[in-house]
Amino acid sequence: MKQTIKCCDFFGKMRHHFDWFTYQDDNGQKVYCMPVLKSCDGHTKLRVNNCPSCGKEIRNIELRREK
Ligand SMILES: [Zn+2]
């Protein structure tokens, strides 16, 4: 996956633990954005604003599959 914001290796390894909102860009490609964590009750979504490892602000990060 290509990240619009460069972060540490750790983020790439743990990004599947997050829920991602998705949309389709102009090329019809699926884009993953706004990582969130589900809370224990399963309803509340906590937005991930910073990388849990290096603390970089990743609030506006987007992921696209490599071509
Ligand atoms: Zn990081």
N, CA, C, O and the ligand as a Tripos MOL2 file, in Angstrom:
@<TRIPOS>MOLECULE
protein
  269   267    68     0     0
PROTEIN
NO_CHARGES

@<TRIPOS>ATOM
      1 N           0.8340   -1.1930    0.0000 N.3       1 MET1
      2 CA          0.0000    0.0000    0.0000 C.3       1 MET1
      3 C           0.8720    1.2470    0.0000 C.2       1 MET1
      4 O           1.8930    1.3290    0.6830 O.2       1 MET1
      5 N           0.4320    2.1970   -0.7840 N.am      2 LYS2
      6 CA          1.1380    3.4800   -0.8330 C.3       2 LYS2
      7 C           0.5090    4.4360    0.1740 C.2       2 LYS2
      8 O          -0.7120    4.5890    0.2020 O.2       2 LYS2
      9 N           1.3110    5.0640    0.9790 N.am      3 GLN3
     10 CA          0.8030    6.0120    1.9740 C.3       3 GLN3
     11 C           1.0900    7.4370    1.5230 C.2       3 GLN3
     12 O           2.1770    7.7460    1.0340 O.2       3 GLN3
     13 N           0.0960    8.2940    1.6970 N.am      4 THR4
     14 CA          0.3160    9.6920    1.3280 C.3       4 THR4
     15 C           1.2040   10.3830    2.3540 C.2       4 THR4
     16 O           1.8420   11.3910    2.0500 O.2       4 THR4
     17 N           1.2450    9.8420    3.5720 N.am      5 ILE5
     18 CA          2.1260   10.3930    4.5980 C.3       5 ILE5
     19 C           3.1240    9.3150    4.9890 C.2       5 ILE5
     20 O           2.7450    8.2090    5.3760 O.2       5 ILE5
     21 N           4.3840    9.6460    4.8860 N.am      6 LYS6
     22 CA          5.4030    8.6680    5.2480 C.3       6 LYS6
     23 C           5.4960    8.5810    6.7600 C.2       6 LYS6
     24 O           5.5530    9.5890    7.4640 O.2       6 LYS6
     25 N           5.5100    7.3550    7.2330 N.am      7 CYS7
     26 CA          5.5660    7.1330    8.6600 C.3       7 CYS7
     27 C           6.5880    6.0280    8.9080 C.2       7 CYS7
     28 O           7.4140    5.7290    8.0450 O.2       7 CYS7
     29 N           6.5240    5.4240   10.0950 N.am      8 CYS8
     30 CA          7.5140    4.4020   10.4400 C.3       8 CYS8
     31 C           7.0610    3.0140    9.9570 C.2       8 CYS8
     32 O           5.9280    2.8430    9.5070 O.2       8 CYS8
     33 N           7.9440    2.0500   10.0560 N.am      9 ASP9
     34 CA          7.6160    0.6720    9.6630 C.3       9 ASP9
     35 C           6.4750    0.1110   10.4980 C.2       9 ASP9
     36 O           5.6460   -0.6610   10.0170 O.2       9 ASP9
     37 N           6.4560    0.5120   11.7420 N.am     10 PHE10
     38 CA          5.4720   -0.0200   12.6640 C.3      10 PHE10
     39 C           4.0490    0.2640   12.1790 C.2      10 PHE10
     40 O           3.1680   -0.5900   12.2810 O.2      10 PHE10
     41 N           3.8390    1.4450   11.6620 N.am     11 PHE11
     42 CA          2.4910    1.8020   11.2110 C.3      11 PHE11
     43 C           2.0280    0.8780   10.0880 C.2      11 PHE11
     44 O           0.8830    0.4280   10.0730 O.2      11 PHE11
     45 N           2.9190    0.6070    9.1630 N.am     12 GLY12
     46 CA          2.5830   -0.2990    8.0700 C.3      12 GLY12
     47 C           2.2050   -1.6770    8.5530 C.2      12 GLY12
     48 O           1.3760   -2.3560    7.9480 O.2      12 GLY12
     49 N           2.8200   -2.0890    9.6530 N.am     13 LYS13
     50 CA          2.5410   -3.4280   10.1760 C.3      13 LYS13
     51 C           1.2430   -3.4850   10.9530 C.2      13 LYS13
     52 O           0.6220   -4.5440   11.0440 O.2      13 LYS13
     53 N           0.8220   -2.3590   11.5170 N.am     14 MET14
     54 CA         -0.3620   -2.4190   12.3620 C.3      14 MET14
     55 C          -1.5950   -1.7770   11.7260 C.2      14 MET14
     56 O          -2.6520   -1.7170   12.3550 O.2      14 MET14
     57 N          -1.4730   -1.3040   10.5040 N.am     15 ARG15
     58 CA         -2.6050   -0.5550    9.9360 C.3      15 ARG15
     59 C          -3.8400   -1.4320    9.7500 C.2      15 ARG15
     60 O          -4.9560   -0.9150    9.6930 O.2      15 ARG15
     61 N          -3.6600   -2.7570    9.6530 N.am     16 HIS16
     62 CA         -4.8390   -3.6160    9.5030 C.3      16 HIS16
     63 C          -5.6150   -3.7480   10.8020 C.2      16 HIS16
     64 O          -6.7210   -4.2890   10.8080 O.2      16 HIS16
     65 N          -5.0570   -3.2630   11.8950 N.am     17 HIS17
     66 CA         -5.8030   -3.2640   13.1540 C.3      17 HIS17
     67 C          -6.8120   -2.1210   13.1930 C.2      17 HIS17
     68 O          -7.7350   -2.1340   14.0080 O.2      17 HIS17
     69 N          -6.6440   -1.1590   12.3400 N.am     18 PHE18
     70 CA         -7.5680   -0.0250   12.3070 C.3      18 PHE18
     71 C          -8.7150   -0.3020   11.3550 C.2      18 PHE18
     72 O          -8.6000   -1.1120   10.4340 O.2      18 PHE18
     73 N          -9.8100    0.3770   11.5910 N.am     19 ASP19
     74 CA        -10.8700    0.4350   10.5880 C.3      19 ASP19
     75 C         -10.5980    1.6470    9.7230 C.2      19 ASP19
     76 O         -10.1430    2.6810   10.2100 O.2      19 ASP19
     77 N         -10.8790    1.5150    8.4410 N.am     20 TRP20
     78 CA        -10.6230    2.6100    7.5130 C.3      20 TRP20
     79 C         -11.8930    2.9980    6.7850 C.2      20 TRP20
     80 O         -12.6670    2.1310    6.3770 O.2      20 TRP20
     81 N         -12.1110    4.2710    6.6210 N.am     21 PHE21
     82 CA        -13.1590    4.7180    5.7150 C.3      21 PHE21
     83 C         -12.6070    4.6000    4.2960 C.2      21 PHE21
     84 O         -11.4020    4.7230    4.0760 O.2      21 PHE21
     85 N         -13.4820    4.3670    3.3590 N.am     22 THR22
     86 CA        -13.0100    4.2260    1.9820 C.3      22 THR22
     87 C         -13.8480    5.0870    1.0490 C.2      22 THR22
     88 O         -15.0140    5.3830    1.3090 O.2      22 THR22
     89 N         -13.2200    5.4690   -0.0240 N.am     23 TYR23
     90 CA        -13.9550    6.1240   -1.1100 C.3      23 TYR23
     91 C         -13.2360    5.7950   -2.4090 C.2      23 TYR23
     92 O         -12.1290    5.2570   -2.3960 O.2      23 TYR23
     93 N         -13.8640    6.1170   -3.5190 N.am     24 GLN24
     94 CA        -13.2340    5.8630   -4.8060 C.3      24 GLN24
     95 C         -12.7520    7.1770   -5.3990 C.2      24 GLN24
     96 O         -13.4910    8.1590   -5.4530 O.2      24 GLN24
     97 N         -11.5140    7.1790   -5.8390 N.am     25 ASP25
     98 CA        -10.9940    8.4070   -6.4440 C.3      25 ASP25
     99 C         -11.4310    8.5100   -7.9100 C.2      25 ASP25
    100 O         -12.1720    7.6590   -8.4030 O.2      25 ASP25
    101 N         -10.9730    9.5390   -8.5880 N.am     26 ASP26
    102 CA        -11.4080    9.7970   -9.9640 C.3      26 ASP26
    103 C         -11.0770    8.6520  -10.9090 C.2      26 ASP26
    104 O         -11.7390    8.4750  -11.9310 O.2      26 ASP26
    105 N         -10.0510    7.8730  -10.5690 N.am     27 ASN27
    106 CA         -9.6670    6.7440  -11.4100 C.3      27 ASN27
    107 C         -10.3910    5.4570  -11.0240 C.2      27 ASN27
    108 O         -10.0870    4.3820  -11.5420 O.2      27 ASN27
    109 N         -11.3420    5.5790  -10.1170 N.am     28 GLY28
    110 CA        -12.0780    4.3970   -9.6880 C.3      28 GLY28
    111 C         -11.3000    3.5260   -8.7320 C.2      28 GLY28
    112 O         -11.6790    2.3870   -8.4610 O.2      28 GLY28
    113 N         -10.2150    4.0650   -8.2240 N.am     29 GLN29
    114 CA         -9.4010    3.2950   -7.3000 C.3      29 GLN29
    115 C          -9.8800    3.5160   -5.8710 C.2      29 GLN29
    116 O         -10.2360    4.6230   -5.4680 O.2      29 GLN29
    117 N          -9.8750    2.4190   -5.1230 N.am     30 LYS30
    118 CA        -10.3270    2.4970   -3.7440 C.3      30 LYS30
    119 C          -9.2560    3.1670   -2.8850 C.2      30 LYS30
    120 O          -8.0830    2.7970   -2.9290 O.2      30 LYS30
    121 N          -9.6730    4.1360   -2.1210 N.am     31 VAL31
    122 CA         -8.7480    4.8650   -1.2600 C.3      31 VAL31
    123 C          -9.1860    4.6680    0.1880 C.2      31 VAL31
    124 O         -10.3620    4.8130    0.5200 O.2      31 VAL31
    125 N          -8.2360    4.3400    1.0270 N.am     32 TYR32
    126 CA         -8.5000    4.1570    2.4560 C.3      32 TYR32
    127 C          -8.0570    5.4080    3.1910 C.2      32 TYR32
    128 O          -6.9350    5.8810    3.0110 O.2      32 TYR32
    129 N          -8.9480    5.9440    4.0260 N.am     33 CYS33
    130 CA         -8.5970    7.1650    4.7320 C.3      33 CYS33
    131 C          -9.1710    7.1300    6.1490 C.2      33 CYS33
    132 O          -9.9320    6.2260    6.4930 O.2      33 CYS33
    133 N          -8.8130    8.0950    6.9490 N.am     34 MET34
    134 CA         -9.3320    8.2800    8.3010 C.3      34 MET34
    135 C          -9.3500    7.0040    9.1460 C.2      34 MET34
    136 O         -10.4170    6.4620    9.4360 O.2      34 MET34
    137 N          -8.1820    6.5350    9.5340 N.am     35 PRO35
    138 CA         -8.1370    5.3460   10.3940 C.3      35 PRO35
    139 C          -8.8280    5.5960   11.7250 C.2      35 PRO35
    140 O          -8.6520    6.6500   12.3350 O.2      35 PRO35
    141 N          -9.6090    4.6310   12.1700 N.am     36 VAL36
    142 CA        -10.2900    4.7250   13.4620 C.3      36 VAL36
    143 C         -10.1200    3.4190   14.2290 C.2      36 VAL36
    144 O          -9.8880    2.3640   13.6400 O.2      36 VAL36
    145 N         -10.2360    3.5040   15.5170 N.am     37 LEU37
    146 CA        -10.2530    2.3380   16.3850 C.3      37 LEU37
    147 C         -11.6540    2.1660   16.9380 C.2      37 LEU37
    148 O         -12.2960    3.1310   17.3510 O.2      37 LEU37
    149 N         -12.1200    0.9270   16.9410 N.am     38 LYS38
    150 CA        -13.4090    0.6550   17.5770 C.3      38 LYS38
    151 C         -13.2070    0.5700   19.0700 C.2      38 LYS38
    152 O         -12.2370   -0.0260   19.5380 O.2      38 LYS38
    153 N         -14.1050    1.1550   19.8130 N.am     39 SER39
    154 CA        -14.0230    1.0150   21.2630 C.3      39 SER39
    155 C         -14.6590   -0.3100   21.6540 C.2      39 SER39
    156 O         -15.1900   -1.0240   20.8040 O.2      39 SER39
    157 N         -14.6050   -0.6380   22.9340 N.am     40 CYS40
    158 CA        -15.0780   -1.9400   23.4040 C.3      40 CYS40
    159 C         -16.5620   -2.1520   23.1280 C.2      40 CYS40
    160 O         -16.9840   -3.2820   22.8820 O.2      40 CYS40
    161 N         -17.3590   -1.0920   23.1650 N.am     41 ASP41
    162 CA        -18.7910   -1.2800   22.9370 C.3      41 ASP41
    163 C         -19.1050   -1.5010   21.4590 C.2      41 ASP41
    164 O         -20.2450   -1.8100   21.1140 O.2      41 ASP41
    165 N         -18.1250   -1.3500   20.5920 N.am     42 GLY42
    166 CA        -18.3180   -1.6450   19.1820 C.3      42 GLY42
    167 C         -19.0060   -0.5360   18.4030 C.2      42 GLY42
    168 O         -19.1830   -0.6500   17.1900 O.2      42 GLY42
    169 N         -19.3950    0.5290   19.0780 N.am     43 HIS43
    170 CA        -20.1120    1.6090   18.3900 C.3      43 HIS43
    171 C         -19.2610    2.8630   18.2270 C.2      43 HIS43
    172 O         -19.1710    3.4490   17.1480 O.2      43 HIS43
    173 N         -18.6520    3.2440   19.3190 N.am     44 THR44
    174 CA        -17.8630    4.4680   19.2900 C.3      44 THR44
    175 C         -16.6070    4.2540   18.4780 C.2      44 THR44
    176 O         -15.9060    3.2570   18.6500 O.2      44 THR44
    177 N         -16.3300    5.1730   17.6120 N.am     45 LYS45
    178 CA        -15.1110    5.0670   16.8310 C.3      45 LYS45
    179 C         -14.1550    6.1700   17.2430 C.2      45 LYS45
    180 O         -14.5010    7.3510   17.2620 O.2      45 LYS45
    181 N         -12.9650    5.7570   17.5650 N.am     46 LEU46
    182 CA        -11.9570    6.7080   17.9990 C.3      46 LEU46
    183 C         -11.0290    6.9860   16.8510 C.2      46 LEU46
    184 O         -10.3820    6.0830   16.3200 O.2      46 LEU46
    185 N         -10.9690    8.2130   16.4810 N.am     47 ARG47
    186 CA        -10.1210    8.5550   15.3570 C.3      47 ARG47
    187 C          -8.6470    8.4930   15.7480 C.2      47 ARG47
    188 O          -8.2500    8.9770   16.8080 O.2      47 ARG47
    189 N          -7.8570    7.8970   14.8840 N.am     48 VAL48
    190 CA         -6.4240    7.8190   15.1270 C.3      48 VAL48
    191 C          -5.7660    9.0480   14.5030 C.2      48 VAL48
    192 O          -5.6400    9.1500   13.2820 O.2      48 VAL48
    193 N          -5.3540    9.9650   15.3540 N.am     49 ASN49
    194 CA         -4.7780   11.2040   14.8490 C.3      49 ASN49
    195 C          -3.2720   11.1450   14.6900 C.2      49 ASN49
    196 O          -2.6850   11.8590   13.8770 O.2      49 ASN49
    197 N          -2.6580   10.2790   15.4820 N.am     50 ASN50
    198 CA         -1.2050   10.1780   15.4340 C.3      50 ASN50
    199 C          -0.7850    8.7130   15.4130 C.2      50 ASN50
    200 O          -1.4840    7.8470   15.9380 O.2      50 ASN50
    201 N           0.3350    8.4580   14.8160 N.am     51 CYS51
    202 CA          0.8800    7.1050   14.8230 C.3      51 CYS51
    203 C           1.1580    6.6860   16.2650 C.2      51 CYS51
    204 O           1.7950    7.4260   17.0140 O.2      51 CYS51
    205 N           0.6780    5.4870   16.6610 N.am     52 PRO52
    206 CA          0.8990    5.0300   18.0320 C.3      52 PRO52
    207 C           2.3770    4.8170   18.3440 C.2      52 PRO52
    208 O           2.7790    4.8270   19.5070 O.2      52 PRO52
    209 N           3.1650    4.6290   17.3270 N.am     53 SER53
    210 CA          4.5780    4.3460   17.5670 C.3      53 SER53
    211 C           5.4320    5.6120   17.5590 C.2      53 SER53
    212 O           6.0790    5.9250   18.5590 O.2      53 SER53
    213 N           5.4430    6.3350   16.4540 N.am     54 CYS54
    214 CA          6.3690    7.4620   16.3470 C.3      54 CYS54
    215 C           5.6880    8.8010   16.6240 C.2      54 CYS54
    216 O           6.3670    9.8210   16.7400 O.2      54 CYS54
    217 N           4.3620    8.8150   16.7320 N.am     55 GLY55
    218 CA          3.6690   10.0430   17.0990 C.3      55 GLY55
    219 C           3.4250   11.0000   15.9510 C.2      55 GLY55
    220 O           2.9210   12.1040   16.1570 O.2      55 GLY55
    221 N           3.7760   10.5920   14.7490 N.am     56 LYS56
    222 CA          3.5600   11.4610   13.5970 C.3      56 LYS56
    223 C           2.0730   11.6880   13.3550 C.2      56 LYS56
    224 O           1.2600   10.7790   13.5230 O.2      56 LYS56
    225 N           1.7280   12.9060   12.9600 N.am     57 GLU57
    226 CA          0.3260   13.1960   12.6970 C.3      57 GLU57
    227 C          -0.0850   12.5310   11.3960 C.2      57 GLU57
    228 O           0.4510   12.8490   10.3340 O.2      57 GLU57
    229 N          -1.0380   11.6040   11.4750 N.am     58 ILE58
    230 CA         -1.4450   10.8390   10.2890 C.3      58 ILE58
    231 C          -2.9460   10.9580   10.0570 C.2      58 ILE58
    232 O          -3.5520   10.1430    9.3610 O.2      58 ILE58
    233 N          -3.5370   12.0000   10.6610 N.am     59 ARG59
    234 CA         -4.9790   12.1660   10.5910 C.3      59 ARG59
    235 C          -5.4940   12.1780    9.1600 C.2      59 ARG59
    236 O          -6.5740   11.6560    8.8840 O.2      59 ARG59
    237 N          -4.7350   12.7670    8.2530 N.am     60 ASN60
    238 CA         -5.2000   12.8930    6.8700 C.3      60 ASN60
    239 C          -4.5280   11.8990    5.9250 C.2      60 ASN60
    240 O          -4.4920   12.1010    4.7110 O.2      60 ASN60
    241 N          -4.0000   10.8280    6.5020 N.am     61 ILE61
    242 CA         -3.3010    9.8560    5.6580 C.3      61 ILE61
    243 C          -4.2960    9.1420    4.7350 C.2      61 ILE61
    244 O          -5.4550    8.9290    5.0920 O.2      61 ILE61
    245 N          -3.8250    8.7850    3.5640 N.am     62 GLU62
    246 CA         -4.6240    7.9800    2.6410 C.3      62 GLU62
    247 C          -3.7640    6.8390    2.1300 C.2      62 GLU62
    248 O          -2.5610    6.9930    1.9200 O.2      62 GLU62
    249 N          -4.3950    5.7030    1.9370 N.am     63 LEU63
    250 CA         -3.6880    4.5290    1.4240 C.3      63 LEU63
    251 C          -4.2790    4.1220    0.0880 C.2      63 LEU63
    252 O          -5.4960    4.0920   -0.0960 O.2      63 LEU63
    253 N          -3.3970    3.8150   -0.8260 N.am     64 ARG64
    254 CA         -3.8250    3.2590   -2.1070 C.3      64 ARG64
    255 C          -3.0240    2.0150   -2.3880 C.2      64 ARG64
    256 O          -1.8670    1.9160   -1.9810 O.2      64 ARG64
    257 N          -3.6190    1.0650   -3.0750 N.am     65 ARG65
    258 CA         -2.8840   -0.1390   -3.4400 C.3      65 ARG65
    259 C          -1.8430    0.2270   -4.4800 C.2      65 ARG65
    260 O          -2.0720    1.0660   -5.3520 O.2      65 ARG65
    261 N          -0.6900   -0.4230   -4.3670 N.am     66 GLU66
    262 CA          0.3580   -0.2090   -5.3670 C.3      66 GLU66
    263 C          -0.1230   -0.7800   -6.6940 C.2      66 GLU66
    264 O          -0.8280   -1.7880   -6.7370 O.2      66 GLU66
    265 N           0.2730   -0.1170   -7.7690 N.am     67 LYS67
    266 CA         -0.1340   -0.6390   -9.0700 C.3      67 LYS67
    267 C           0.9070   -1.5910   -9.6270 C.2      67 LYS67
    268 O           0.7300   -2.1280  -10.7200 O.2      67 LYS67
    269 ZN          4.8850    6.0290   12.7670 Zn       68 ZN68
@<TRIPOS>BOND
     1     1     2 1
     2     2     3 1
     3     3     4 2
     4     3     5 am
     5     5     6 1
     6     6     7 1
     7     7     8 2
     8     7     9 am
     9     9    10 1
    10    10    11 1
    11    11    12 2
    12    11    13 am
    13    13    14 1
    14    14    15 1
    15    15    16 2
    16    15    17 am
    17    17    18 1
    18    18    19 1
    19    19    20 2
    20    19    21 am
    21    21    22 1
    22    22    23 1
    23    23    24 2
    24    23    25 am
    25    25    26 1
    26    26    27 1
    27    27    28 2
    28    27    29 am
    29    29    30 1
    30    30    31 1
    31    31    32 2
    32    31    33 am
    33    33    34 1
    34    34    35 1
    35    35    36 2
    36    35    37 am
    37    37    38 1
    38    38    39 1
    39    39    40 2
    40    39    41 am
    41    41    42 1
    42    42    43 1
    43    43    44 2
    44    43    45 am
    45    45    46 1
    46    46    47 1
    47    47    48 2
    48    47    49 am
    49    49    50 1
    50    50    51 1
    51    51    52 2
    52    51    53 am
    53    53    54 1
    54    54    55 1
    55    55    56 2
    56    55    57 am
    57    57    58 1
    58    58    59 1
    59    59    60 2
    60    59    61 am
    61    61    62 1
    62    62    63 1
    63    63    64 2
    64    63    65 am
    65    65    66 1
    66    66    67 1
    67    67    68 2
    68    67    69 am
    69    69    70 1
    70    70    71 1
    71    71    72 2
    72    71    73 am
    73    73    74 1
    74    74    75 1
    75    75    76 2
    76    75    77 am
    77    77    78 1
    78    78    79 1
    79    79    80 2
    80    79    81 am
    81    81    82 1
    82    82    83 1
    83    83    84 2
    84    83    85 am
    85    85    86 1
    86    86    87 1
    87    87    88 2
    88    87    89 am
    89    89    90 1
    90    90    91 1
    91    91    92 2
    92    91    93 am
    93    93    94 1
    94    94    95 1
    95    95    96 2
    96    95    97 am
    97    97    98 1
    98    98    99 1
    99    99   100 2
   100    99   101 am
   101   101   102 1
   102   102   103 1
   103   103   104 2
   104   103   105 am
   105   105   106 1
   106   106   107 1
   107   107   108 2
   108   107   109 am
   109   109   110 1
   110   110   111 1
   111   111   112 2
   112   111   113 am
   113   113   114 1
   114   114   115 1
   115   115   116 2
   116   115   117 am
   117   117   118 1
   118   118   119 1
   119   119   120 2
   120   119   121 am
   121   121   122 1
   122   122   123 1
   123   123   124 2
   124   123   125 am
   125   125   126 1
   126   126   127 1
   127   127   128 2
   128   127   129 am
   129   129   130 1
   130   130   131 1
   131   131   132 2
   132   131   133 am
   133   133   134 1
   134   134   135 1
   135   135   136 2
   136   135   137 am
   137   137   138 1
   138   138   139 1
   139   139   140 2
   140   139   141 am
   141   141   142 1
   142   142   143 1
   143   143   144 2
   144   143   145 am
   145   145   146 1
   146   146   147 1
   147   147   148 2
   148   147   149 am
   149   149   150 1
   150   150   151 1
   151   151   152 2
   152   151   153 am
   153   153   154 1
   154   154   155 1
   155   155   156 2
   156   155   157 am
   157   157   158 1
   158   158   159 1
   159   159   160 2
   160   159   161 am
   161   161   162 1
   162   162   163 1
   163   163   164 2
   164   163   165 am
   165   165   166 1
   166   166   167 1
   167   167   168 2
   168   167   169 am
   169   169   170 1
   170   170   171 1
   171   171   172 2
   172   171   173 am
   173   173   174 1
   174   174   175 1
   175   175   176 2
   176   175   177 am
   177   177   178 1
   178   178   179 1
   179   179   180 2
   180   179   181 am
   181   181   182 1
   182   182   183 1
   183   183   184 2
   184   183   185 am
   185   185   186 1
   186   186   187 1
   187   187   188 2
   188   187   189 am
   189   189   190 1
   190   190   191 1
   191   191   192 2
   192   191   193 am
   193   193   194 1
   194   194   195 1
   195   195   196 2
   196   195   197 am
   197   197   198 1
   198   198   199 1
   199   199   200 2
   200   199   201 am
   201   201   202 1
   202   202   203 1
   203   203   204 2
   204   203   205 am
   205   205   206 1
   206   206   207 1
   207   207   208 2
   208   207   209 am
   209   209   210 1
   210   210   211 1
   211   211   212 2
   212   211   213 am
   213   213   214 1
   214   214   215 1
   215   215   216 2
   216   215   217 am
   217   217   218 1
   218   218   219 1
   219   219   220 2
   220   219   221 am
   221   221   222 1
   222   222   223 1
   223   223   224 2
   224   223   225 am
   225   225   226 1
   226   226   227 1
   227   227   228 2
   228   227   229 am
   229   229   230 1
   230   230   231 1
   231   231   232 2
   232   231   233 am
   233   233   234 1
   234   234   235 1
   235   235   236 2
   236   235   237 am
   237   237   238 1
   238   238   239 1
   239   239   240 2
   240   239   241 am
   241   241   242 1
   242   242   243 1
   243   243   244 2
   244   243   245 am
   245   245   246 1
   246   246   247 1
   247   247   248 2
   248   247   249 am
   249   249   250 1
   250   250   251 1
   251   251   252 2
   252   251   253 am
   253   253   254 1
   254   254   255 1
   255   255   256 2
   256   255   257 am
   257   257   258 1
   258   258   259 1
   259   259   260 2
   260   259   261 am
   261   261   262 1
   262   262   263 1
   263   263   264 2
   264   263   265 am
   265   265   266 1
   266   266   267 1
   267   267   268 2
@<TRIPOS>SUBSTRUCTURE
     1 MET1         2 RESIDUE 1 A MET
     2 LYS2         6 RESIDUE 1 A LYS
     3 GLN3        10 RESIDUE 1 A GLN
     4 THR4        14 RESIDUE 1 A THR
     5 ILE5        18 RESIDUE 1 A ILE
     6 LYS6        22 RESIDUE 1 A LYS
     7 CYS7        26 RESIDUE 1 A CYS
     8 CYS8        30 RESIDUE 1 A CYS
     9 ASP9        34 RESIDUE 1 A ASP
    10 PHE10       38 RESIDUE 1 A PHE
    11 PHE11       42 RESIDUE 1 A PHE
    12 GLY12       46 RESIDUE 1 A GLY
    13 LYS13       50 RESIDUE 1 A LYS
    14 MET14       54 RESIDUE 1 A MET
    15 ARG15       58 RESIDUE 1 A ARG
    16 HIS16       62 RESIDUE 1 A HIS
    17 HIS17       66 RESIDUE 1 A HIS
    18 PHE18       70 RESIDUE 1 A PHE
    19 ASP19       74 RESIDUE 1 A ASP
    20 TRP20       78 RESIDUE 1 A TRP
    21 PHE21       82 RESIDUE 1 A PHE
    22 THR22       86 RESIDUE 1 A THR
    23 TYR23       90 RESIDUE 1 A TYR
    24 GLN24       94 RESIDUE 1 A GLN
    25 ASP25       98 RESIDUE 1 A ASP
    26 ASP26      102 RESIDUE 1 A ASP
    27 ASN27      106 RESIDUE 1 A ASN
    28 GLY28      110 RESIDUE 1 A GLY
    29 GLN29      114 RESIDUE 1 A GLN
    30 LYS30      118 RESIDUE 1 A LYS
    31 VAL31      122 RESIDUE 1 A VAL
    32 TYR32      126 RESIDUE 1 A TYR
    33 CYS33      130 RESIDUE 1 A CYS
    34 MET34      134 RESIDUE 1 A MET
    35 PRO35      138 RESIDUE 1 A PRO
    36 VAL36      142 RESIDUE 1 A VAL
    37 LEU37      146 RESIDUE 1 A LEU
    38 LYS38      150 RESIDUE 1 A LYS
    39 SER39      154 RESIDUE 1 A SER
    40 CYS40      158 RESIDUE 1 A CYS
    41 ASP41      162 RESIDUE 1 A ASP
    42 GLY42      166 RESIDUE 1 A GLY
    43 HIS43      170 RESIDUE 1 A HIS
    44 THR44      174 RESIDUE 1 A THR
    45 LYS45      178 RESIDUE 1 A LYS
    46 LEU46      182 RESIDUE 1 A LEU
    47 ARG47      186 RESIDUE 1 A ARG
    48 VAL48      190 RESIDUE 1 A VAL
    49 ASN49      194 RESIDUE 1 A ASN
    50 ASN50      198 RESIDUE 1 A ASN
    51 CYS51      202 RESIDUE 1 A CYS
    52 PRO52      206 RESIDUE 1 A PRO
    53 SER53      210 RESIDUE 1 A SER
    54 CYS54      214 RESIDUE 1 A CYS
    55 GLY55      218 RESIDUE 1 A GLY
    56 LYS56      222 RESIDUE 1 A LYS
    57 GLU57      226 RESIDUE 1 A GLU
    58 ILE58      230 RESIDUE 1 A ILE
    59 ARG59      234 RESIDUE 1 A ARG
    60 ASN60      238 RESIDUE 1 A ASN
    61 ILE61      242 RESIDUE 1 A ILE
    62 GLU62      246 RESIDUE 1 A GLU
    63 LEU63      250 RESIDUE 1 A LEU
    64 ARG64      254 RESIDUE 1 A ARG
    65 ARG65      258 RESIDUE 1 A ARG
    66 GLU66      262 RESIDUE 1 A GLU
    67 LYS67      266 RESIDUE 1 A LYS
    68 ZN68       269 GROUP 0 **** ****
